[in-house]
Amino acid sequence: MRSNGQKFKIHQSAVRHINQIKNDIMLQSFFILCSGADSAILKTCSEGEQNKYAGIGATVFFTAIMAFIASSYALYTVFDNVFTAIFFGLIWGLLIFNLDRFIVSTIKKRDSFSSELLQATPRILLAVIIAIVISKPLEMKIFEKEINQVLLEEKNTMTLANKEQLALQYTPAIEVLNQDIASLKAEIITKETETNALYDTYITEAEGTAGSMLLGKGPVYEEKREKHDAALAELQQLKETNATKISGIESQIANLNTEYADVVTNSQPIIDGFDGLMARINALDKLPWLPSFFIFLLFLAIETSPIIAKLLAPKGAYDLKLEDEESAIKTWVKQKVFQRDQLLEADTALTEKIYAEIKEEETVYEHKKKKAEELLKLQANAFQNLQVKNL
């Protein structure tokens, strides 16, 4: 005799086993739903046939999951908002799920492989397009670091180009102002040279080494000294005037430099924001093509695997039963159309025969003639009464 504990353990094991079977059945039913197969017909088929379509449905389901992940990441780079990206990514995943389910469910098994392949060609092309759309965002995520490096280089290049382009608007004006400063300084230097020359003239006159060649401070010395003092006063005045002008010009240059720096600073966020979907796709195209190509092949294999599996699989019990049901409906519809055509043809012939016989009957002729005469009399009386009333 088994103890109560052993019985309880056996009961628990049986319950777990039953729950596991229920879960497997629910999961298989869900994947069969994803495959687009007729579940009512498929239930009458073997377990292997059901597993085949459950596998096809699982491929369709997980392809949609990959599409959801890929589109959510791609949309996140556009909207920069997690909830918006997930919402639209879910819509895109459902769209891909519906397309894949439609593609798989509309491929019918034929007696000729060439006719099946011809039937599947448009769907394979559509699968290729879907694979490209799904793989591209995931490629951007996988090669995110490399793409960021390319974008950084492009941003640096754009920053330098932006500074050079903006400098073209300010450099000519600054150069003109610098030339004005150089002219003012040159004017001071020229005046200093003239003043120094007058200084040498009156000094040599006092020493008697030039001019009148007389030693001492005579009238000629005084005259030359006065010229030098006047020139020195003019030099001091010129220095003060030009210093004021130079200070104003330097202030203008500083303002232009500040304005240029502000414009560069304000335009930099635009360059820093050069990180959208199109920028990343272009950056991805600049990377070596082979890794991206292999990722595309992977998704192409995933996307086309349900179609290829259905093309390569032999004609099974489900296909035969589906074909039998569809042909039965087609035959029934043709039969109904044919019967309606025959009914219309017979009814038309009978109607024509009946009216042809009515034409030959005198009783009908006399009755119709009598009614026509009564109608004409009534019309004549009504016309007379109307004329009398008008008079």
LUMNUVO-802343 format. One line per field, with one value per atom (N, C-alpha, C): residue in one letter; y, z, x. Coordinates in steps of 0.02 Angstrom, whole numbers, plus 50000, padded with zeros to 5 digits. Atoms other than C-alpha are relative to their C-alpha. Example, Ala and Ser with C-alpha at 12.3 -4.5 7.8 and 13.67 -1.06 7.14 Angstrom:
// residues 2
res c(A_A_A_S_S_S)
c2 c(49941_49775_50060_49941_49947_50055)
c3 c(50000_50390_50000_49997_50357_50037)
c1 c(50045_50615_50045_49958_50684_49961)
***
This chain:
// residues 391
res c(M_M_M_R_R_R_S_S_S_N_N_N_G_G_G_Q_Q_Q_K_K_K_F_F_F_K_K_K_I_I_I_H_H_H_Q_Q_Q_S_S_S_A_A_A_V_V_V_R_R_R_H_H_H_I_I_I_N_N_N_Q_Q_Q_I_I_I_K_K_K_N_N_N_D_D_D_I_I_I_M_M_M_L_L_L_Q_Q_Q_S_S_S_F_F_F_F_F_F_I_I_I_L_L_L_C_C_C_S_S_S_G_G_G_A_A_A_D_D_D_S_S_S_A_A_A_I_I_I_L_L_L_K_K_K_T_T_T_C_C_C_S_S_S_E_E_E_G_G_G_E_E_E_Q_Q_Q_N_N_N_K_K_K_Y_Y_Y_A_A_A_G_G_G_I_I_I_G_G_G_A_A_A_T_T_T_V_V_V_F_F_F_F_F_F_T_T_T_A_A_A_I_I_I_M_M_M_A_A_A_F_F_F_I_I_I_A_A_A_S_S_S_S_S_S_Y_Y_Y_A_A_A_L_L_L_Y_Y_Y_T_T_T_V_V_V_F_F_F_D_D_D_N_N_N_V_V_V_F_F_F_T_T_T_A_A_A_I_I_I_F_F_F_F_F_F_G_G_G_L_L_L_I_I_I_W_W_W_G_G_G_L_L_L_L_L_L_I_I_I_F_F_F_N_N_N_L_L_L_D_D_D_R_R_R_F_F_F_I_I_I_V_V_V_S_S_S_T_T_T_I_I_I_K_K_K_K_K_K_R_R_R_D_D_D_S_S_S_F_F_F_S_S_S_S_S_S_E_E_E_L_L_L_L_L_L_Q_Q_Q_A_A_A_T_T_T_P_P_P_R_R_R_I_I_I_L_L_L_L_L_L_A_A_A_V_V_V_I_I_I_I_I_I_A_A_A_I_I_I_V_V_V_I_I_I_S_S_S_K_K_K_P_P_P_L_L_L_E_E_E_M_M_M_K_K_K_I_I_I_F_F_F_E_E_E_K_K_K_E_E_E_I_I_I_N_N_N_Q_Q_Q_V_V_V_L_L_L_L_L_L_E_E_E_E_E_E_K_K_K_N_N_N_T_T_T_M_M_M_T_T_T_L_L_L_A_A_A_N_N_N_K_K_K_E_E_E_Q_Q_Q_L_L_L_A_A_A_L_L_L_Q_Q_Q_Y_Y_Y_T_T_T_P_P_P_A_A_A_I_I_I_E_E_E_V_V_V_L_L_L_N_N_N_Q_Q_Q_D_D_D_I_I_I_A_A_A_S_S_S_L_L_L_K_K_K_A_A_A_E_E_E_I_I_I_I_I_I_T_T_T_K_K_K_E_E_E_T_T_T_E_E_E_T_T_T_N_N_N_A_A_A_L_L_L_Y_Y_Y_D_D_D_T_T_T_Y_Y_Y_I_I_I_T_T_T_E_E_E_A_A_A_E_E_E_G_G_G_T_T_T_A_A_A_G_G_G_S_S_S_M_M_M_L_L_L_L_L_L_G_G_G_K_K_K_G_G_G_P_P_P_V_V_V_Y_Y_Y_E_E_E_E_E_E_K_K_K_R_R_R_E_E_E_K_K_K_H_H_H_D_D_D_A_A_A_A_A_A_L_L_L_A_A_A_E_E_E_L_L_L_Q_Q_Q_Q_Q_Q_L_L_L_K_K_K_E_E_E_T_T_T_N_N_N_A_A_A_T_T_T_K_K_K_I_I_I_S_S_S_G_G_G_I_I_I_E_E_E_S_S_S_Q_Q_Q_I_I_I_A_A_A_N_N_N_L_L_L_N_N_N_T_T_T_E_E_E_Y_Y_Y_A_A_A_D_D_D_V_V_V_V_V_V_T_T_T_N_N_N_S_S_S_Q_Q_Q_P_P_P_I_I_I_I_I_I_D_D_D_G_G_G_F_F_F_D_D_D_G_G_G_L_L_L_M_M_M_A_A_A_R_R_R_I_I_I_N_N_N_A_A_A_L_L_L_D_D_D_K_K_K_L_L_L_P_P_P_W_W_W_L_L_L_P_P_P_S_S_S_F_F_F_F_F_F_I_I_I_F_F_F_L_L_L_L_L_L_F_F_F_L_L_L_A_A_A_I_I_I_E_E_E_T_T_T_S_S_S_P_P_P_I_I_I_I_I_I_A_A_A_K_K_K_L_L_L_L_L_L_A_A_A_P_P_P_K_K_K_G_G_G_A_A_A_Y_Y_Y_D_D_D_L_L_L_K_K_K_L_L_L_E_E_E_D_D_D_E_E_E_E_E_E_S_S_S_A_A_A_I_I_I_K_K_K_T_T_T_W_W_W_V_V_V_K_K_K_Q_Q_Q_K_K_K_V_V_V_F_F_F_Q_Q_Q_R_R_R_D_D_D_Q_Q_Q_L_L_L_L_L_L_E_E_E_A_A_A_D_D_D_T_T_T_A_A_A_L_L_L_T_T_T_E_E_E_K_K_K_I_I_I_Y_Y_Y_A_A_A_E_E_E_I_I_I_K_K_K_E_E_E_E_E_E_E_E_E_T_T_T_V_V_V_Y_Y_Y_E_E_E_H_H_H_K_K_K_K_K_K_K_K_K_K_K_K_A_A_A_E_E_E_E_E_E_L_L_L_L_L_L_K_K_K_L_L_L_Q_Q_Q_A_A_A_N_N_N_A_A_A_F_F_F_Q_Q_Q_N_N_N_L_L_L_Q_Q_Q_V_V_V_K_K_K_N_N_N_L_L_L)
c2 c(49940_50000_50062_49937_50174_50047_49952_50307_50060_49939_50468_50049_49956_50565_49981_50024_50455_50015_49986_50473_50075_49928_50664_50020_49985_50668_49977_50025_50560_50046_49954_50675_50066_49938_50830_49991_50014_50751_49995_50007_50706_50069_49933_50884_50041_49962_50959_49975_50028_50840_50023_49978_50886_50074_49928_51073_50011_49995_51049_49984_50018_50963_50056_49945_51103_50060_49944_51234_49986_50017_51141_50005_49997_51128_50073_49929_51314_50034_49970_51361_49977_50025_51248_50033_49968_51321_50072_49930_51497_50004_49999_51459_49978_50019_51372_50060_49938_51532_50049_49956_51630_49977_50025_51517_50014_49985_51564_49937_50062_51381_49994_50013_51322_49950_50043_51253_49943_50053_51155_49941_50054_51057_49969_50025_51043_49954_50044_50963_49929_50067_50816_49966_50027_50791_49970_50033_50699_50051_49957_50768_50032_49972_50790_50058_49945_50897_50062_49943_51006_50033_49972_51025_50039_49964_51077_50071_49933_51221_50041_49963_51265_50030_49973_51284_50059_49943_51396_50060_49944_51501_50030_49973_51515_50045_49958_51583_50067_49938_51711_50044_49962_51762_50032_49973_51783_50050_49949_51878_50066_49939_52001_50030_49974_52014_50037_49967_52056_50066_49938_52184_50053_49954_52262_50031_49975_52276_50047_49959_52344_50067_49937_52473_50045_49959_52529_50037_49966_52565_50055_49950_52654_50061_49943_52761_50038_49965_52799_50051_49952_52880_50060_49945_52987_50043_49963_53036_50013_49994_53015_49993_50012_52953_49926_50073_52775_49978_50022_52766_50009_49989_52841_49947_50051_52723_49931_50066_52570_49996_50000_52621_49988_50008_52643_49936_50063_52495_49941_50053_52386_49998_49997_52445_49969_50027_52405_49924_50072_52233_49962_50032_52192_50001_49997_52250_49946_50052_52136_49930_50064_51993_49984_50010_52016_49985_50012_52025_49930_50066_51869_49945_50049_51774_49994_50000_51825_49965_50030_51775_49924_50072_51602_49966_50032_51567_49998_49997_51612_49956_50046_51491_49931_50065_51335_49949_50054_51170_49978_50020_51123_49932_50062_50967_50011_49983_51058_50050_49955_51138_50068_49938_51267_50047_49958_51328_50027_49976_51339_50056_49948_51438_50064_49941_51555_50035_49972_51579_50035_49973_51615_50058_49949_51734_50070_49933_51897_50002_50001_51843_49998_50000_51808_50070_49931_51982_50044_49962_52055_49983_50021_51953_50031_49967_52025_50072_49930_52201_50005_49999_52162_49986_50016_52085_50060_49939_52244_50050_49951_52353_49979_50024_52243_50002_50007_52218_50067_49936_52399_50032_49971_52467_49958_50041_52318_50004_49988_52343_50064_49937_52521_49991_50012_52456_49959_50044_52320_50040_49961_52442_50071_49933_52587_50037_49967_52623_50024_49981_52623_50059_49945_52735_50064_49940_52855_50030_49975_52866_50037_49967_52907_50066_49938_53035_50053_49952_53114_50032_49972_53135_50048_49956_53208_50065_49941_53326_50047_49958_53386_50035_49970_53414_50055_49949_53507_50061_49944_53613_50045_49961_53666_50037_49969_53699_50057_49948_53798_50062_49943_53906_50037_49968_53938_50038_49967_53981_50063_49940_54100_50053_49953_54176_50042_49962_54229_50062_49943_54347_50055_49952_54431_50017_49988_54414_50061_49940_54547_50065_49939_54678_50009_49996_54636_50019_49983_54645_50074_49928_54818_50042_49963_54877_49995_50007_54805_50044_49955_54899_50072_49932_55058_50012_49994_55027_50006_49997_54995_50068_49934_55158_50053_49951_55257_49993_50010_55178_50024_49978_55211_50076_49927_55393_50026_49979_55406_49989_50014_55323_50052_49949_55444_50067_49937_55592_49996_50008_55522_50007_49995_55506_50073_49929_55687_50039_49965_55746_49984_50020_55648_50033_49966_55723_50073_49930_55899_50004_50001_55850_49995_50007_55795_50065_49938_55957_50054_49945_56075_49980_50022_55969_50010_49991_55969_50074_49928_56156_50027_49977_56182_49977_50026_56073_50030_49970_56165_49950_50052_56005_50001_49996_56051_50067_49937_56197_50058_49940_56365_49985_50021_56270_50044_49957_56392_49966_50033_56320_50045_49961_56375_50005_49995_56417_50069_49937_56556_50003_49991_56621_49940_50058_56476_49941_50054_56353_50009_49987_56437_49986_50012_56431_49925_50072_56246_49966_50028_56212_50011_49986_56295_49953_50047_56188_49931_50066_56033_49997_50000_56082_49999_49999_56119_49930_50067_55952_49950_50045_55865_50007_49989_55945_49967_50032_55890_49923_50072_55714_49976_50020_55707_50002_49995_55768_49943_50053_55642_49932_50063_55501_49993_50003_55546_49989_50008_55564_49930_50066_55404_49944_50050_55310_49992_50002_55357_49962_50035_55302_49925_50071_55140_49963_50032_55104_49986_50010_55127_49943_50054_55016_49933_50063_54883_49977_50017_54891_49969_50029_54860_49929_50067_54712_49951_50044_54642_49982_50014_54660_49949_50047_54570_49930_50066_54431_49968_50026_54415_49976_50020_54411_49935_50061_54280_49939_50056_54173_49981_50014_54190_49961_50035_54137_49927_50069_53986_49959_50036_53940_49982_50013_53956_49948_50049_53851_49931_50065_53714_49948_50051_53631_49965_50031_53602_49944_50050_53510_49942_50052_53417_49955_50039_53362_49960_50039_53283_49926_50068_53112_49963_50030_53065_49935_50065_52910_50002_49996_52968_50006_49992_53022_49934_50064_52852_49950_50045_52759_50017_49979_52862_49981_50020_52830_49924_50073_52643_49981_50015_52646_50013_49986_52713_49947_50055_52561_49942_50058_52398_49964_50027_52316_49927_50072_52133_49982_50019_52125_50017_49982_52218_49952_50046_52101_49933_50063_51947_50006_49989_52021_50002_49999_52056_49929_50069_51875_49961_50034_51816_50015_49982_51913_49978_50025_51865_49926_50071_51683_49991_50005_51711_50017_49976_51805_49952_50044_51683_49927_50070_51524_49969_50032_51498_49984_50011_51517_49942_50054_51406_49933_50063_51276_49973_50023_51272_49977_50022_51259_49932_50062_51117_49942_50053_51021_49963_50038_50881_50016_49987_50892_49954_50039_50836_49992_50013_50785_50064_49936_50964_50030_49971_51022_49962_50040_50878_50015_49986_50911_50071_49931_51098_50004_50000_51068_49967_50034_50946_50046_49955_51073_50057_49944_51215_49978_50025_51108_49983_50015_51051_50064_49935_51231_50027_49975_51277_49962_50040_51133_50017_49983_51176_50068_49934_51358_49995_50008_51307_49967_50035_51190_50048_49952_51328_50050_49952_51451_49967_50036_51319_49991_50011_51280_50065_49935_51465_50018_49986_51484_49959_50043_51335_50021_49977_51399_50063_49939_51570_49985_50018_51491_49968_50033_51379_50049_49951_51522_50047_49956_51634_49966_50036_51500_49992_50008_51468_50066_49934_51654_50019_49984_51678_49958_50044_51528_50022_49980_51589_50062_49938_51764_49991_50015_51693_49970_50030_51590_50051_49948_51739_50044_49958_51838_49972_50034_51710_49994_50008_51714_50061_49946_51819_50031_49975_51835_50056_49948_51932_50062_49943_52041_50042_49964_52086_50038_49968_52124_50062_49942_52238_50056_49949_52327_50038_49969_52359_50050_49956_52433_50062_49943_52545_50050_49956_52614_50039_49965_52654_50054_49951_52744_50061_49944_52851_50043_49962_52900_50043_49962_52952_50060_49945_53058_50055_49950_53145_50039_49965_53185_50047_49957_53253_50062_49943_53365_50050_49956_53433_50039_49965_53473_50054_49949_53566_50061_49943_53673_50042_49964_53716_50042_49964_53766_50062_49942_53882_50055_49949_53970_50038)
c3 c(50000_50000_50000_50002_49956_50054_49948_50089_49969_50023_50079_49966_50030_50041_49929_50068_49891_49953_50042_49827_49982_50012_49845_49947_50049_49749_49930_50065_49610_49971_50022_49603_49973_50021_49592_49932_50063_49454_49942_50052_49356_49981_50013_49375_49959_50038_49315_49928_50067_49167_49959_50035_49121_49982_50014_49136_49944_50052_49028_49931_50063_48894_49977_50018_48901_49972_50024_48882_49931_50067_48735_49947_50048_48652_49985_50010_48680_49957_50038_48613_49927_50068_48462_49963_50031_48429_49981_50016_48438_49938_50057_48315_49935_50058_48198_49977_50018_48205_49964_50033_48159_49929_50067_48008_49949_50046_47934_49974_50022_47914_50029_49977_47932_50058_49941_48110_50001_50000_48084_49957_50043_47940_50029_49975_48023_50060_49942_48179_49978_50025_48071_49971_50029_48011_50055_49954_48091_50044_49954_48233_49964_50038_48114_49955_50042_47996_50042_49956_48141_50024_49979_48202_49944_50056_48027_49995_50005_48021_50064_49939_48202_49994_50012_48153_49953_50046_48007_50036_49962_48122_50050_49954_48250_49964_50039_48114_49984_50013_48066_50062_49938_48248_50020_49978_48289_49950_50048_48127_50017_49979_48185_50062_49940_48354_49981_50023_48266_49965_50033_48160_50051_49947_48318_50033_49968_48399_49953_50048_48241_49988_50013_48205_50062_49940_48386_50008_49995_48386_49947_50054_48217_50016_49983_48276_50061_49943_48439_49978_50026_48338_49968_50031_48255_50052_49952_48400_50066_49937_48544_50060_49946_48651_50001_49995_48716_49986_50006_48726_49929_50070_48554_49955_50041_48478_50010_49987_48563_49969_50027_48509_49924_50072_48325_49979_50013_48332_50005_49993_48392_49940_50060_48247_49941_50055_48125_50007_49989_48204_49982_50018_48186_49925_50074_48005_49967_50028_47967_50015_49982_48060_49952_50044_47955_49929_50067_47793_49993_50003_47831_50004_49993_47885_49934_50064_47724_49946_50051_47617_50006_49990_47694_49986_50006_47697_49928_50069_47513_49952_50043_47446_50003_50004_47389_49966_50030_47351_49933_50066_47167_49983_50023_47069_49966_50034_46984_50043_49960_47077_49965_50037_46938_50009_49989_46958_50071_49931_47146_50007_49998_47122_49967_50034_46999_50045_49954_47125_50059_49941_47265_49983_50018_47166_50025_49973_47206_50076_49928_47388_50025_49983_47392_49993_50009_47322_50058_49943_47457_50063_49941_47587_49999_50006_47522_50023_49980_47543_50076_49928_47719_50037_49968_47762_50001_50002_47706_50052_49953_47809_50072_49931_47964_50018_49983_47952_50008_50000_47923_50070_49932_48098_50047_49956_48184_49982_50020_48082_50033_49968_48148_50074_49929_48325_50012_49992_48303_49988_50017_48224_50027_49972_48337_50015_49982_48399_49937_50062_48223_49967_50029_48163_50037_49960_48308_49982_50020_48256_49934_50066_48076_50008_49989_48137_50034_49966_48252_49950_50052_48106_49955_50043_48000_50037_49961_48140_50005_49997_48160_49934_50066_47973_49989_50008_47974_50043_49956_48122_49969_50033_48032_49939_50060_47871_50020_49977_47967_50023_49978_48050_49941_50059_47883_49961_50038_47800_50035_49964_47938_50002_49999_47941_49937_50062_47760_50005_49991_47821_50043_49953_47953_49984_50012_47895_49958_50040_47756_50039_49960_47875_50051_49951_48008_49968_50035_47881_49982_50016_47826_50061_49938_48006_50021_49984_48035_49955_50045_47882_50022_49975_47953_50061_49942_48116_49977_50026_48018_49969_50030_47923_50053_49946_48083_50034_49969_48160_49953_50049_48000_49999_49999_48007_50060_49940_48184_49990_50012_48133_49953_50047_47987_50036_49964_48101_50049_49954_48228_49962_50041_48090_49983_50015_48039_50062_49938_48220_50020_49982_48252_49953_50047_48095_50020_49978_48158_50064_49939_48326_49983_50020_48244_49968_50034_48142_50050_49954_48290_50048_49957_48394_49963_50038_48256_49990_50006_48236_50063_49937_48419_50007_49995_48405_49947_50054_48248_49950_50047_48149_49936_50061_48021_50000_50005_47962_49991_50005_47996_50021_49979_48066_50057_49945_48214_50066_49937_48389_50045_49953_48514_49975_50013_48520_49973_50032_48397_49972_50029_48299_49958_50043_48177_50044_49954_48320_50028_49971_48397_49950_50052_48233_49990_50010_48210_50062_49938_48392_50002_50001_48370_49952_50048_48216_50031_49969_48314_50054_49947_48463_49972_50031_48349_49973_50027_48262_50056_49943_48431_50029_49976_48488_49953_50049_48327_50006_49992_48356_50060_49940_48531_49987_50016_48467_49954_50048_48324_50036_49962_48445_50039_49962_48555_49955_50046_48407_49970_50031_48322_50052_49948_48488_50013_49992_48508_49942_50059_48330_50002_49997_48353_50052_49948_48514_49975_50027_48425_49949_50050_48281_50033_49965_48400_50035_49971_48488_49948_50054_48321_49983_50014_48288_50054_49944_48461_49995_50008_48428_49944_50055_48261_50021_49976_48343_50047_49954_48480_49962_50041_48352_49962_50036_48251_50047_49951_48407_50020_49982_48452_49944_50057_48277_49997_50001_48284_50057_49943_48457_49989_50012_48404_49946_50054_48248_50019_49980_48339_50022_49983_48414_49940_50060_48238_49976_50020_48197_50050_49949_48363_49994_50009_48322_49936_50063_48159_50019_49973_48229_49986_50015_48147_49962_50034_48054_49934_50065_47883_50007_49988_47951_50019_49979_48032_49942_50059_47873_49954_50043_47772_50031_49967_47903_49996_50007_47896_49930_50069_47707_49990_50007_47733_50034_49968_47836_49950_50045_47754_49990_50017_47665_50019_49991_47702_50065_49939_47886_49994_50009_47842_49953_50049_47695_50033_49966_47807_50047_49958_47929_49958_50045_47784_49977_50021_47725_50056_49943_47901_50003_49997_47903_49938_50060_47724_50008_49988_47774_50049_49952_47924_49967_50030_47821_49947_50055_47675_50022_49979_47779_50000_50005_47795_49928_50070_47607_49971_50026_47566_50029_49968_47692_49968_50030_47613_49928_50068_47438_49999_49999_47485_50031_49967_47592_49949_50045_47503_50015_49993_47477_50054_49943_47643_50004_49990_47711_50004_49995_47753_49931_50067_47574_49960_50036_47504_50025_49972_47622_49983_50018_47589_49927_50072_47402_49988_50007_47420_50020_49977_47518_49951_50046_47399_49933_50063_47245_50008_49988_47324_49998_50001_47352_49929_50068_47176_49956_50039_47101_50017_49978_47205_49972_50027_47150_49925_50072_46966_49987_50008_46987_50011_49987_47062_49943_50055_46924_49938_50058_46791_50008_49989_46871_49992_50009_46878_49927_50072_46695_49965_50031_46648_50020_49977_46754_49962_50037_46669_49928_50070_46498_49992_50004_46533_50012_49985_46610_49942_50057_46461_49943_50054_46338_50015_49982_46435_49994_50003_46447_49927_50071_46259_49971_50027_46221_50025_49972_46339_49966_50031_46265_49925_50070_46089_49992_50002_46127_50018_49982_46209_49941_50058_46048_49954_50046_45956_50029_49970_46078_49988_50016_46020_50062_49938_46196_50031_49973_46254_49957_50048_46097_50012_49990_46124_50066_49934_46309_49999_50002_46274_49958_50044_46132_50038_49962_46248_50051_49951_46383_49968_50036_46256_49980_50018_46195_50060_49939_46372_50021_49982_46405_49954_50047_46247_50015_49983_46297_50062_49939_46470_49986_50018_46396_49963_50038_46276_50045_49952_46416_50045_49957_46528_49962_50040_46386_49991_50010_46354_50064_49937_46537_50015_49990_46546_49956_50046_46394_50024_49976_46464_50062_49939_46630_49983_50019_46544_49969_50029_46448_50055)
c1 c(50042_50000_50044_49962_50059_49977_50017_50066_49965_50035_49966_50049_49950_50126_50018_49985_50166_49942_50059_49988_49997_50002_50000_50052_49947_50165_49980_50023_50091_49947_50053_49940_50029_49968_50050_50035_49966_50154_49951_50051_49997_49971_50027_49929_50050_49949_50094_50003_49997_50096_49939_50060_49917_50005_49992_49955_50051_49950_50110_49970_50033_50005_49953_50045_49876_50039_49959_50012_50028_49973_50089_49945_50056_49918_49982_50015_49884_50054_49945_50056_49997_50005_50034_49941_50059_49861_50015_49982_49932_50044_49955_50071_49964_50040_49948_49958_50035_49845_50046_49951_50002_50016_49983_50030_49946_50054_49862_49965_50031_49811_49929_50068_49631_50004_49992_49632_49950_50050_49471_50022_49975_49548_50062_49936_49718_49990_50012_49642_49985_50015_49588_50061_49938_49768_50043_49955_49912_50037_49962_50019_50059_49943_50166_49979_50025_50062_49985_50014_50006_50065_49935_50186_50033_49970_50240_49972_50030_50117_50010_49982_50153_50070_49933_50336_50000_50006_50289_49971_50030_50180_50048_49951_50320_50050_49954_50436_49967_50037_50303_49997_50007_50280_50066_49936_50465_50028_49982_50493_49966_50036_50361_50031_49966_50449_50063_49939_50612_49983_50021_50520_49980_50019_50448_50062_49938_50621_50037_49961_50703_49966_50034_50569_49998_50000_50561_50066_49935_50748_50006_49996_50736_49958_50044_50591_50025_49972_50680_50053_49951_50820_49966_50037_50685_49966_50041_50570_50037_49963_50695_49953_50048_50549_49984_50007_50535_49928_50070_50345_49974_50021_50316_50031_49966_50445_49969_50031_50366_49931_50069_50190_50001_49998_50232_50037_49966_50352_49952_50050_50208_49954_50042_50101_50037_49961_50241_50008_49994_50268_49936_50064_50083_49989_50006_50087_50042_49956_50235_49971_50031_50149_49942_50057_49992_50022_49975_50091_50030_49969_50193_49947_50054_50037_49961_50036_49950_50041_49957_50100_50000_49995_50114_49933_50065_49928_49974_50025_49902_50040_49962_50033_49967_50034_49941_50046_49960_50024_49969_50022_50014_50032_49970_50055_50067_49937_50200_50039_49958_50346_50009_49990_50370_49940_50059_50190_49999_49995_50216_50051_49948_50376_49976_50027_50290_49949_50049_50150_50034_49966_50275_50048_49951_50388_49982_50016_50293_50005_49997_50284_50073_49929_50471_50029_49977_50504_49977_50025_50394_50038_49961_50488_50069_49934_50653_49995_50009_50586_49991_50010_50526_50065_49935_50696_50046_49958_50784_49977_50028_50667_50014_49989_50688_50075_49929_50877_50036_49964_50928_50004_49994_50881_50043_49959_50961_50074_49930_51119_50025_49980_51122_50013_49989_51107_50063_49941_51240_50063_49941_51363_49995_50012_51313_50066_49937_51491_50036_49967_51562_49964_50039_51420_50012_49986_51451_50068_49934_51634_49996_50008_51586_49963_50038_51459_50043_49956_51589_50048_49956_51710_49962_50039_51572_49981_50016_51521_50060_49940_51701_50012_49991_51714_49949_50053_51548_50013_49984_51605_50053_49947_51764_49973_50028_51669_49953_50046_51538_50038_49960_51671_50031_49970_51756_49947_50053_51592_49976_50021_51540_50056_49943_51715_50001_50002_51690_49956_50044_51555_50032_49971_51665_50073_49928_51847_50013_49985_51838_49992_50011_51767_50055_49946_51897_50066_49938_52037_50002_50003_51979_50015_49988_51976_50073_49929_52151_50044_49963_52212_49994_50008_52139_50045_49955_52234_50072_49931_52393_50015_49990_52369_50009_49993_52345_50067_49935_52500_50056_49949_52599_50004_50001_52544_50039_49963_52613_50075_49929_52777_50030_49975_52795_50012_49994_52765_50058_49943_52890_50066_49939_53020_50016_49990_52993_50023_49982_53003_50072_49931_53163_50050_49955_53239_50011_49994_53201_50041_49960_53276_50074_49930_53438_50026_49979_53440_50019_49984_53433_50056_49944_53555_50066_49938_53685_50015_49990_53657_50033_49971_53697_50072_49933_53851_50046_49961_53908_50026_49978_53925_49960_50040_53793_49964_50037_53688_50047_49958_53776_50071_49933_53927_50027_49980_53928_49982_50011_53946_49959_50041_53814_49929_50072_53629_49984_50014_53608_49929_50068_53457_49978_50017_53464_49980_50016_53463_49931_50065_53312_49944_50050_53219_49988_50007_53255_49970_50028_53212_49925_50072_53042_49964_50031_53006_49993_50002_53050_49947_50049_52943_49929_50067_52795_49983_50011_52817_49988_50009_52831_49930_50068_52667_49949_50046_52583_50002_49993_52652_49960_50037_52580_49924_50071_52412_49977_50016_52417_49995_50002_52457_49935_50062_52309_49939_50057_52190_49997_49999_52246_49989_50012_52246_49925_50073_52062_49968_50028_52026_50015_49980_52124_49959_50040_52031_49929_50068_51863_49999_49997_51917_50010_49990_51981_49936_50064_51813_49953_50041_51727_50023_49973_51843_49979_50020_51806_49926_50071_51619_49987_50008_51636_50022_49977_51737_49949_50051_51607_49938_50058_51466_50014_49981_51559_49999_49999_51586_49928_50070_51400_49965_50031_51347_50024_49972_51464_49969_50028_51399_49926_50071_51216_49989_50008_51242_50027_49971_51337_49949_50051_51181_49969_50027_51117_50047_49951_51278_50000_50000_51274_49938_50061_51096_49998_49996_51154_50009_49997_51111_49935_50064_50946_50006_50003_50891_50037_49967_50949_50076_49929_51118_50033_49972_51144_50000_50001_51092_50058_49944_51217_50067_49937_51351_50010_49995_51312_50024_49979_51335_50075_49928_51512_50043_49963_51561_50009_49993_51622_49934_50066_51476_49991_50006_51515_49962_50038_51456_49925_50070_51295_49966_50029_51268_49983_50014_51281_49940_50059_51155_49937_50058_51038_49983_50014_51058_49967_50031_51015_49926_50071_50852_49962_50033_50815_49984_50013_50833_49942_50054_50718_49933_50062_50589_49973_50022_50585_49994_50001_50600_49930_50066_50410_49980_50018_50389_50041_49957_50539_49978_50021_50480_49936_50062_50309_50010_49985_50382_50034_49961_50500_49961_50037_50376_49956_50044_50283_49927_50071_50097_49972_50022_50025_49925_50072_49857_49960_50035_49811_49988_50007_49843_49947_50050_49739_49930_50066_49594_49977_50017_49601_49980_50016_49603_49932_50065_49456_49943_50053_49354_49990_50006_49393_49970_50028_49356_49926_50071_49192_49958_50036_49139_49997_49998_49195_49950_50047_49095_49928_50067_48943_49978_50016_48950_49987_50012_48967_49933_50063_48820_49941_50054_48710_49993_50002_48759_49968_50027_48720_49924_50071_48551_49961_50034_48505_49995_50002_48552_49946_50050_48445_49929_50065_48300_49978_50016_48309_49982_50013_48316_49931_50066_48164_49944_50052_48064_49989_50006_48100_49962_50035_48044_49926_50070_47883_49962_50033_47843_49986_50010_47868_49944_50052_47756_49931_50064_47619_49973_50023_47611_49985_50016_47615_49931_50067_47460_49946_50050_47373_49983_50012_47392_49946_50047_47285_49929_50065_47137_49956_50046_46983_49968_50032_46911_50041_49955_47061_49998_50003_47053_49937_50062_46868_50000_49999_46896_50044_49954_47043_49971_50031_46948_49946_50053_46800_50027_49970_46909_50031_49971_46997_49946_50055_46831_49974_50022_46776_50049_49949_46940_49996_50005_46921_49939_50060_46743_50011_49986_46800_50046_49955_46942_49962_50038_46820_49954_50044_46697_50040_49959_46836_50023_49978_46900_49943_50057_46723_49985_50013_46694_50051_49947_46861_49989_50011_46818_49941_50060_46645_50018_49981_46722_50040_49959_46847_49957_50044_46706_49963)
***
